[in-house]
């Protein structure tokens, strides 16, 4: 496990899994949720500064990092329920939430299904789980390219094989989704963990469940029921921003971060930190 000064690591039993949680600081609780193909360490540039004013909890979602990876469908509603159980176990009634990628999707579900547990949320470069602008349109021509990696990962056996055979798949995807340079050693902090067969299977199930169940359900879902104040930040060069342009909703503000694509906590940590401080300080 990569070290980070000032961070303590614990394992917490929630529901049917043991979650690894990195913690730091004191103050109002703030939960940071990573996306794929990453784990808690993607927040390494933000944790020390956020911990100056907050009690920061950074779990590895089930199937990721150093948390358990049981068999299952890896529905994002399960991720959200795990976080509620984590808050219960820590005696936290309400918390701020920052989520990137699947962590951002989970944060929206958390705020919609358990609004009493979320003070406010900041989501980073993710399409919210409610109906988006209708297809097709000129900008949607690149949509198959954007989602092709998801289809590969979701395919039984193939998705797992892409992750377990070596680091190249993860290296390629992160570099393709970034506007910054990455050292192989940094990328392999993520790729090496996903080479574990159980975690590779979890990643495949995560995408398979999304494409076969969760995406169709989101298209049929009614109007957005978000009641928690939310800020969605997109990279100005993000394929998600350029192709899908997430639809605004009540209680949601959308902003862009300049000179960034998808991996915002690592591409533009200073900009994310500035947004987070301004957004969560509004409640104090």
C-alpha angles and dihedrals in degrees: 000000000000114000125235122185115249094016124120122200125216139167117227126190112228124170106315099340142067110230125204110224128188112206136188141161136010134259134063109005119256122184120204118201121195129210137218132330090012144073139204093308092072086078094055094113093052105037098076094050096041089049090063089074106015145050096243121204117186113182128186105234115239110283093024137091112341098336121107117279106206124174113273146106097277095223112186090232086064090054089053092048089051090056091050089052089049091053090048092051092050093047093243116149098186134004142178113248132208117186135178126199108328087003088058092048088050091049091056091050090048091053093046098045099033105025092157089065098051122073092189136317142227115202122192125212102328135122108245118241098256133085113297131202113305122264143264116050136136093271092051094068089095094051095101090055091049093053100036094095089053091056091050093050093045094054110102113250093358094068092050092046092053089058102039099047095067146308098279098095094052093042091052096048096048093047091047090052096047139079093204138070121263130199115225089237091059094048091047090060082076103029095052094055092050092054087076105104095229092052092044088053090049092053092050091049090048092059096037091055091048096050097041102037117005100046094050090046092052091053090055096042116114127240117323112277096194109145098163117091106257137184120198115197119193130188110248089227095041116129088221091056095045098044107030104022097199114246117249119238140184112294091014126113119191124206136166131230114218125236093013140110123188111317096068101163089060102029098047108010094155092055092047091048091051092051092046094050093048094044099047095037089061088076095056 
